[in-house]
Amino acid sequence: MAPLNARKQKKAQRYFKERGIPFQFVNLAEKGLSQGELNSVKAVFGIDALIDREGKEYKRLNLEYLTHNVEEELMGKPLLFKTPIVRNRGKATVGYAPHVWKEWVDQP
């Protein structure tokens, strides 16, 4: 499978590496999110924020013209996730968000 938003993911990885912040990378194309992980991130943002409506996979599947269950689509087709998804102690971001990550690092 093709990498998910590889450029954004690499930028996020570089951000954490340059600052010596430990992180765990999960390739969603290979592993996907478990239902529990999805529920955790969904609780922060809502399900609609997690689908990449600008992505190639969304357009390829013509989802903008079809009625669909977003959660079912994400669980069955992880290429639809907006990435990177970064979680930190009950908090999360979707997409490249260094300003938020900096706040996390600066908090005691």
C-alpha positions as CSV (number, residue, x, y, z in Angstrom):
1,M,0.0,0.0,0.0
2,A,1.1,3.6,-0.6
3,P,2.2,5.7,2.4
4,L,-0.4,7.8,4.1
5,N,0.4,11.5,3.6
6,A,4.0,10.5,3.8
7,R,5.3,14.1,3.6
8,K,3.3,15.2,6.6
9,Q,4.2,12.1,8.6
10,K,7.9,12.6,7.9
11,K,7.6,16.3,9.0
12,A,6.0,15.2,12.2
13,Q,8.6,12.5,12.8
14,R,11.4,15.1,12.1
15,Y,9.8,17.5,14.6
16,F,9.9,15.0,17.4
17,K,13.4,13.6,16.6
18,E,14.9,17.1,16.4
19,R,13.6,17.9,19.9
20,G,14.6,14.5,21.4
21,I,10.9,13.7,22.1
22,P,10.2,10.0,22.1
23,F,7.4,8.8,19.9
24,Q,6.0,5.7,18.4
25,F,5.2,5.7,14.7
26,V,2.3,3.5,13.5
27,N,1.9,3.0,9.8
28,L,-1.9,3.2,9.4
29,A,-1.7,1.7,5.9
30,E,-0.2,-1.5,7.4
31,K,-1.9,-1.6,10.8
32,G,-4.8,0.8,10.9
33,L,-6.2,1.9,14.2
34,S,-7.9,-0.4,16.6
35,Q,-11.5,0.4,17.5
36,G,-10.3,1.5,20.9
37,E,-7.7,3.9,19.4
38,L,-10.3,5.2,17.0
39,N,-12.7,5.9,19.9
40,S,-9.9,7.7,21.9
41,V,-9.1,10.1,19.0
42,K,-12.8,10.4,18.0
43,A,-13.6,11.5,21.6
44,V,-11.3,14.5,21.1
45,F,-12.3,15.6,17.5
46,G,-15.4,13.8,16.4
47,I,-15.4,11.3,13.6
48,D,-15.7,13.8,10.7
49,A,-12.4,15.5,11.5
50,L,-10.5,12.2,11.0
51,I,-11.4,11.6,7.3
52,D,-9.2,13.2,4.7
53,R,-11.7,14.7,2.3
54,E,-8.9,16.2,0.3
55,G,-7.0,13.0,-0.1
56,K,-6.6,10.8,-3.2
57,E,-8.3,7.8,-1.7
58,Y,-11.4,9.8,-0.8
59,K,-11.6,11.2,-4.4
60,R,-10.8,7.8,-5.9
61,L,-13.7,6.2,-4.1
62,N,-16.0,9.1,-5.0
63,L,-17.1,9.4,-1.4
64,E,-18.1,13.0,-1.7
65,Y,-21.0,11.8,-3.9
66,L,-22.0,8.8,-1.8
67,T,-23.8,8.4,1.4
68,H,-21.5,6.5,3.8
69,N,-20.7,5.8,7.4
70,V,-17.5,7.6,8.1
71,E,-16.4,5.3,10.9
72,E,-17.0,2.2,8.8
73,E,-15.0,3.7,5.9
74,L,-12.1,4.6,8.2
75,M,-11.9,1.2,9.8
76,G,-12.1,-0.5,6.5
77,K,-9.9,1.8,4.5
78,P,-7.2,3.4,6.6
79,L,-5.9,5.4,3.6
80,L,-8.8,7.7,4.3
81,F,-7.4,8.9,7.7
82,K,-6.2,12.5,7.9
83,T,-2.6,12.2,9.2
84,P,-0.5,12.4,11.2
85,I,-2.6,11.5,14.2
86,V,-0.6,12.3,17.3
87,R,-1.7,11.3,20.8
88,N,-0.3,12.5,24.1
89,R,-1.9,11.7,27.5
90,G,-5.5,12.0,26.6
91,K,-4.9,14.8,24.1
92,A,-4.6,14.4,20.3
93,T,-4.0,16.3,17.1
94,V,-5.0,15.4,13.6
95,G,-2.8,16.8,10.8
96,Y,0.6,18.6,11.2
97,A,0.3,20.7,14.4
98,P,3.7,21.8,15.8
99,H,2.2,24.7,17.7
100,V,0.1,22.3,19.7
101,W,3.0,19.8,20.2
102,K,5.1,22.7,21.5
103,E,2.5,23.4,24.1
104,W,2.6,19.8,25.2
105,V,6.4,19.9,25.5
106,D,6.3,23.2,27.4
107,Q,3.8,21.9,30.0
108,P,5.3,20.6,33.2
